[in-house]
Amino acid sequence: METAFLFIFVFGFLFLGVPIAVSLGLSAVLYIALFSHDSMSSVAVQLFNASQNFTLLAIPFFILASSFMSTGGVARRIIRFSIATVGSIRGGLAIAGVFACMLFAALSGSSPATVVAIGTIAIAGMRQAGYTKEFAAGVIANAGTLGILIPPSIVMVVYAAATNVSVGRMFLAGVIPGIIAGLMLMIAIYVMARIKNLPAQPWPGFKEIWGALSEAAVGLFLMVIILGGIYLGIFTPTEAAAVAAVYAGLIALFVYRDMGPLSGIGWIQDNDGPLALTGFKAITYSVVAMFVWSGIAALVSERAFFGLDSAIVLIIALLAYPVLRGGIAPAALPAAYGAGGRVWGRNLGIITWKFLPAMVHKDTKKVLTDSAKTTIMLMFIIVNALLFAHTLTAEQIPQVITDWMVEAGFNWFTFLIAVNILLLIGGQFMEPSGLLLIVAPVVFPIGLELGVDPIHLGILMVVNMEIGMITPPIGLNLFVTSGITGMSLVQVVKAAAPFVLVLLLFLVLVTYVPALSTWLPYALMGPEIITQ
């Protein structure tokens, strides 16, 4: 009976409008003070331990990287590449919006950030092409949820911290489900496009596809840094997040130059001429080709990163690009390299001169301030939720529920149904990280007892969090979409409803085909071993 008071406190505070973080923390403190044999000093100990969790340190860095990528114009380049790739299909702009959300999700780890970054541009583009505002809003609101399923994912980091499973395995586990969810949304859009006779973009040609890819490649390389660095053993997920934040900042400030003191200053000036442009591209592409070749060779042959073959690749690229692509005579190659070298020298000089001003520029300060606000809000929720989870564990509530469910005849099949129902209902009213931290400590030991794989359970919970973000009354993506489109919340809910049905079908698929979640991480990293 005393246990019931813990949940009565939580839901009572939430009903009164108390913020979720305060509701969780205050409920735990009141329960410990009134009913538990645990001392009040345990509250301070748990708050301190939660704040010292190394896994959670990845969250502020992923948030910072997402902020730089959202501000730095990466979304615009990703959308251009997506349209060039799939825009010629019937309903291609909407399909490109989903594709763009998938790519940006692999950079940001945040669903609302994906909706804002992609939706601000994609929805306006779809409306200009003849799509209705409702259709465009519904597509982006749902596709934006992929931000927490396709790695890296902040919600996956939270689940890993709450259950002590591997962040790396969780990231790998989201790859196949994320791709399948995106493809299911694309298929639904294509079917609707055929029925409604929605427009298709003209085929842009391979030149436009290559141009769009080369422009977006620097930003997209972030996913290689994060995932490649983790799975090649170069750094931990937390270190990968820190590297990603630094890389995203440098890209936004000094490469794309959509913010900061270099905003509006292009790498190539009007007076440089075609010879300088060709030389600049030859040097750039040659160095990139050398690094790519060296990385692949080192990966497959376990040799040193740079070798004689790396130098050969560099020389071949330096000679081949200006002659074959630039149409420059061999005799003019030294002049092209010299002109291209001067362009590089000028830009490196500008970057060096403006480096310190860029660190304190108003745009940089705004990104850092916004990221800090989001981090503080999220970490305050997480720390209080972990205190609540400690209270649940100390009172052995999960064990009691486990014994009851086993005695009642629950098996893994019916247990997963119960988890889905619980999370779908809870996701309508609570923020994903807070809900996950409440539910995970309860259902995790039950799932282990009933033979549910811990990584599969994690992906299942993340997918439920996805759907919760597009279901009223507290679906965060609904509010974000409403804000960027000017539509009422009711209009956004109606627009998103058809695609929510697709995600519900996807949830059933993920729930009862565990291999979708477990095959890739266990093939590359082996099974998850639970030691507690």
N, C-alpha and C positions, 0 to 999 in steps of 0.2 A: 504493500500500500504506500509506503514511504517513497518508493521509486516513482510512483505516478506523479508525485508532487514536482519532481524534476521537470517532467514534460508539461505539467500544468503551468509551472512558472514560465517556461519558454513561450508556449502558445498564448498565455495570458498577456505577457509583455508585448508580443508581436501584435496581438489584437488591439492593444492600447496604442499602437503606433511607435513603440520604442524601437530604435535602430537594431538591426539583427545582431550586430557585434555586442552591443550592450545587453541585449536580451540573453544571449548565450552566456556571456561572462557573469552577469549578475545572477542568473539562475543557478549556475554552478556554485557561486559563492554562497548564496542563500541556502542551497541544499547542504553544502558542507557545514555551514554554521548551525543549521537546525537539525539535521538528521544524521549526518555522517560521523563516523568515528575518526575520520581524517582530521588533522589539525589545520588551522587556517594558514599556517606557514607553508603548507603544500601549495597554496594558491600562488604565492610569490615564487616558489621553486618551479612550478609548472610554467608560469609566465616567462621566467628567465630561460628555462630549457627550450621553450617554443621559439623564443627570439634567437636562440643560438643554433637553430636547426640549419645545418650547412646546405641541405637540399633546397630549402626555401629561399636561400640567398640568390638562387637563379631568377626568382620572380622579378625583383626590381630591374635586373639587367635586361631581361626579355621585354619588360615594359618600356625601358629606355630605347632599346633597339627598335621596337615597334613605333615609338613616337617619332624617331628620326626618319624611319622609312615612310611613315604616313605624311610627314611634313616635307620630305626631300624629293617629292615628285616621282618616286618609284612606282606608285600606283598608276600614274598616267602612262608610263612606259610599258608597264605590264598589260594594261588595257590595249594599247596599240598592238602589242605582240599577239594578244589573244584574238583580237579582231582580225588581224592578218592571217592567223592560223585557221580559225573556225568560222569566221564571219560570213563566208560564202555559202554556208549551209542554211537551209530554210530556218528562220528564227535565229540566225547566226549571231546577232548582237546580244540576244539574251543568253545564248549558249556561251558566247565569249565572256559575258559577265560572270557566269559560273566558273569558267576556266580561270579568269582573272582572280576571282576569290580564292580558288584553290592555290594558285601560285602565291598570292599575297599571304594566305594562311601559313604557307611554309616559311614565311619570313617573320610574321608578327606574333603568333601564338595567342591572339586575342580575337574574339568574335566581334565585339563592338568596333574595334579598330579596323577590322576588315570591311565591315559595313560602311563605315564613314569614308575610308580611303577609296574604296572601289565604287561605292554607291553614289558618292557625290558627282563623279564623272560619268559612270555608266548609265545611271538612270536618266540623266539629261540627254545623253547620246541616244538612248533607246526612244525617248519621246520625240526627238527630232526626226528619227527614222520612221515614225509612224506607230510605234507601240503605245498602248495606253499607259497612263501613269500607274494605274493599279497593277497591271501585269508586271511592269518594270520593278515596282516596289516589292511585289511578292517574290520575284526571282531573287533580288539582292538580299532581302531579309532572310530568306532561307539559305541561300548559298553562303552568306556571311557566317552562319553557324559552323561551317567547316573550319573556321579559325581556331576552334578548340579541339578539333579531331585530327587534323593534319599536323604532324609535328613540325616545329616545337610547339608545345601547348602548355600554357600556364596551369590549366585545370589538371593536366596529367602530372605536373610537378606537385600540385597540391595533394592529389591522390597518393603519389609515391611517398610524400612526406607523412601522410596520415597512416599508411599501411606498411611502410618500410620495404616496398618493392623497388625494383630497379627503374630509375628514370629512363635509362637507355632502352630497356626492353619495352617500356610503355610507349616511347617515341616510335620505335620500330613497329609496334603493334597497331599504331594508328595509320600507317601508310596505306595498306590494302583497303581497310574500311573507308578511309578518306577518299581514295580514288573511286571506290564503288559508289559511295554516296554522291560524289560529283557526277559520275556517269549516269546514275539513276535520275538525277535532276535534269541533266542534259537530254536524256531520252524523253522525259515527260514534257520538256519544253518543245522538243522537235515534234512530238505527236500533237501538242496543242497548236504549234505553228502551222502544221499541215491542215488541221481542222479550221483554224481561223485565217488561213492564207496570209500569214505574217511575212514580211519582206526578208529577202536575203541580200547580203552585200555582194558586190561584184568581186570576182576572184582577183586578188591584188598582185599575184605573181610571186615567184620565189625571191625576187630582188627585194620586195617590200618585207617579206617574211624575214629574210636575212638581216635587213636594215633594222627592223623592229627588235629582233633577237639580240643583235650586237649592241643596241642602245640599252636594252634591259638587262644584258648579261651581267654587268657589274653588280647590280642590285640582287639579281637572282643567285649570284655566287655566294650570297650569305647563307643559303640553305646548304651549300656544299661545305662551308666552313663549320656550321653547327653540327650537321649530321656526320659529315666525313671526319671531322675532328674527334667526335665522340667515339665512333665505331672503329676508327683506326688507332684509338688509344692515345691520341695526342693530348687530349685534356678531358676532364670530367664535364658532365652537363652544366654544372655551375660555372666552371671556367669557360665553357663554350658560350654561355650566355654573356659573360663579361667581354669576351673577344667579339661577339656579335654586336654588342652595344658600341664598342670602340669603332669597329668597322663601319657600322651604319652611320655613326656620326661623321667619320671621315668621308664617306661616300656622299652624304647629303651636303656637306660643307665645301668639299674641295673637288669632287668629281662631277656630280650632277649640278652642283652650284645653284640649287633652287632656293637656297636660304643662306643667310650669313653675309659677310662683306663681299664675297665674290659673286653674289647673285646678279645675273645678267651679263657676266663676263664669260664669253665663250672660250673654248680651248683654241679654236681657229678664228682668226680675225679676217675681215673682208680683204685686207691688203696682203694676205699671205700668198694667195695664188694657188693654182692647181698643183704645181710642182711641190710646194710645201705640204699641201694636204696629202698628196700621195706618199711623200716621204714620212710624214707623221704617222699615217696609217701603217706603212710598211714596218716601221720600228715597233709600233704598238703591237700589231698582230704577230710579229716575229717573236717578241718577248713572251707574249701570251702562249703562243704555240710551243715555245721551248719549255715553259713551266708546266703546261698541260702534259706534254710528252714525258717530261721528267717525272711528274707525279704518277702517271699511269705505269711507267716503266719501273719505278721504285716499288709500286704496290704489287705488281705481278711477278717481279723478279728478285725482290729483296736486295737490290743493289743500292749504291749510293744515289742520292737524289740527282746530282749532276754528273754527267759522264760525257765521253766523246760524242756519243750519239745526240746528246742535247745540243752541243755546239753545231753539229751537222744540221739538225732541224732548224736552228736559228739562222744559219747561213742560207739554207735552201729557201726559207720563208722570206728572208731579206731580199733575195734575188728574184724569186718567183712572183711575189705580189706586185711590185711596181711594173714589171715587164708584162705579166699576163693580165692583171686587172687594171693597172694604171696606163698601160699602153706607152710606157716610157722606153726609149731606146737604151740599150746597155751603156752607151757612152754617157748618157745623162744621169746614170745612177748616182755617182758621187755628188752631183749637184742636188739631187732629190734628197739624199741622206743628210746633206748639209742643211738644206732648208727645213727638213723635218726635225733635225736636231736643234735648230734655233727655236722652233715652235715649242719643243719639249723644254728647252732651257728657259724660255720666257715664262712658261707656265709653272715650272718648278720654282722659279724665282718669285713669282707672284704668291704661290702657296706658302713659301717660306716667310715672305714678308707679312702676309696676312694671317699666319697661323695663330699667333697669340690674340690678335683682335677678334678672330673667329671664335675663340674659346669664351670670350666675354661679350659677344654680340647679342643684341636683344632677341634675335631668333633662337639662338642657342639657349639663352636664359629661359625663354618661354617653354622650350621643349623640356629642359631640366625641371622647371617648376611644375609643369603639367604632369610629368612622369612621377615626380616626388609626391604630388597630391594623390595620384592613383595608387602608388605604392603604399603610402601611409594608410589610405582607406582599406585596401585589400589586406595588408598585413595586420591591421587592427582586427578585422573580421577573422582572419586565420588564427591569430594568437588566442582570441577568446573562444573560437571554436575548438581549438586544441585543448584548452582548459575544460571545456564542456566534455570533450571526448575522454579526457583523463578521468573525469568524475564518473562517466559511464563505465569505464574499465575498472576503476577502483571499487565500484559497487557491484561488479560482475554482472551487469545487466545483459551484455551480449551472451554470456554463458547461460543465463536463465532463459533467454529467448531461444537460444540454440536447442537447449534440452526440450523446451516446449514444442518447437517445430519438429524435432526428430520424433518425439512421442506422438505427435499429431499425424505422423505419416508423411510429412513433406519429403520430397526428393529434389534433386537438382532442377528438374523440369518445372515443378510447381513453385519452387523457391525463386527461380528467375522471373516467373510471372509476377510473384508478389513484389519482388524488388522493382520491376518495371512499373507496376501500378503505384507503388509508394513514391518513386522518384518522379513519375509523370505528374502526380498530384502535387508533390512538394515543389517541383520545378516551376509551377505556376505562381508560387508565392514567395520564393526565396532566391537569393543570389547563388549562382552555381557553386562557388568555392565554399560558402558557408553551409549549404545543404549537403555537399559532398563530405565535409568534415564532420557533420553530425551523423550522417547515415553510414559512412564507410566503416568506422570503428564497430558499429553494430552488426552490419551484414557481412563484413569480411571474415570473422571467425566462423560464422554460420556457413558461409560458402565453402570454406576450407573443410569443415566437417562433412558437408554434403558432396564433396568432390569437385567443386567448381574451381576452375583454374583462376588464380589471382589476377593474372594479366587480362584474361578474358573478362572477368568481373569488372576490372578497371575500365576497359573500353566500353563495356555495356553501360556503366555509369556515366561516362563521358557523352555517349550518344543520347542518353536521357537528358543530360544537362543541355545538349544542343536543342532538343525539342522544347525544353522548358524556356529557352530564350526566345521562342517565337510563339508562345502560348500566353494568353492573358490570364490574370490582370497585370503581372509583374514581368512579363517577357521583355528583357532589356533590348533585344534587337528591334522589337516593335516600336519602342520609344525612340530609338536612334533613327530608324527608318522614317518615323513620323516627323522627326526634327529636320531631316535633310530634304524631305519632299514637301513638307507643309500640309500633308494629309492628316486627317484626324486618326486617332488610335483605332476607332471602329473600322475605318476604311482600310487601314493597314492590316488589321486582323482578317478581314474578308479577303483581301488580296493575297495574303500568305496562306490561307486555309488549304487550297488545292495542293500546294507543295508540301504542306505539313503532312498530308496523307502519304506522300512519297517517302518522307523521312520515317513515318510510323511503319511502313512496309520494310524499310531498311532496318529499323530497330528489331523487327521480328527476325530478319535474316541474320543480323549480328548476334542476336540472343541464342539462336539454336544452331548456328554453324560456327562453333568456337575456333575452327581452323583459320577463319578469316583474320582473327586477332592474334592467334598464337603461332601460326606457321613461320612467319618471317622472323620474329624475335628469337624463337627457339632454334631455328635453322642457323642463325648467325651467332647467337650468344648462349645457346643452351637453355634448359628450363629454369624457371624461377624457383629458388630454394628458400622456403620459409623456415626460419630458425626459432621463431617464437610463437 
